[in-house]
Amino acid sequence: MIHQTWTESKTIKHVKCIHTNAEKYMVDRALTAGKIYELKNETDEFYFIIDNTGKIGGYYKNYFE
């Protein structure tokens, strides 16, 4: 249950959001283009970051640089 301690875990790196133009989901409520976020975990397809809501969210890597 590693996902329950991600907010307290060490930040892996910082990633910058480059856009919020999602085809399917409304990510502009949780991400801001140009803002830098703390990366807490990563998979092949997703970044898990602390988003604008203050909680951990999983987002496709194509939103970040």
Buried (B, 14 or more C-beta within 10 A) or exposed (E): EEEEEBEEEEEBEEBEBEBBEBEEEEBEEBBBEEEEBBBBBBEEEEBBBBBBEEEBBBBEEEBBE
